[in-house]
Amino acid sequence: MKLTDAKIKAAKPKEKPYKLADGHGMYLDIRPNGSKYWRLKYRIFNKEKLLSFGVYP
């Protein structure tokens, strides 16, 4: 299920960091201080990698 702008704005920080999935490894990482980061988790040569795309908005 794709994330919408309304869902992202409604996501409030919690005591621990959590993720909102967007699909195909892309997710929004929400931190306790309220920061929201776009990240992509993928595998290459059987090793898991993490790529950061920046801050929301």
N, C-alpha and C positions, 0 to 999 in steps of 0.2 A: 504494500500500500504506500503510495507516495505521500510525502509530507506536504502540507499546505502552509501558507503563511499564517493562517489563523491558528493552526495546531502548534506551530513553532512559537508564536507570540503567547499562547496560552500555557506553554510549558514553564512551570515555575521551578526555581532551584530547590533541591532537597538537601538533606544532611550529607548524603554521599553523592558522588558523580553518577550520572546515569545516561543512557543512550536512547535516542529515538531513531528507529530504522527508517531508511528511505528506499532501500532496495539495492540488490546486487553488491552488497558490501559497504555502501555509502550510509553514513549515519551522522546525526547531530549529537555531539558530546556536550552535555549540560553540566556545568560545574557548580559547586555549592555557593560560589560568589556571584552567580548569575551569568557568567560568560558562556557563550554558545559557539562551539567550534565544529566546522565541517571536517569529517575524516572519512577515509576510504581504507578498508581492510581488504587485502588481496594476498594471493599466493603466487610465488614464482619459484620454480625449481624446488617445489615442496617445502618452501619456507614462507612463513607468514610475515607480511610486511604491512606497515601502516603509513599512509600518506595523509598529510594535513593540507587542506585547501584554504583555510583562513577562518575568520570570525564572521558570525551572522550578525548583522545584515550585510 
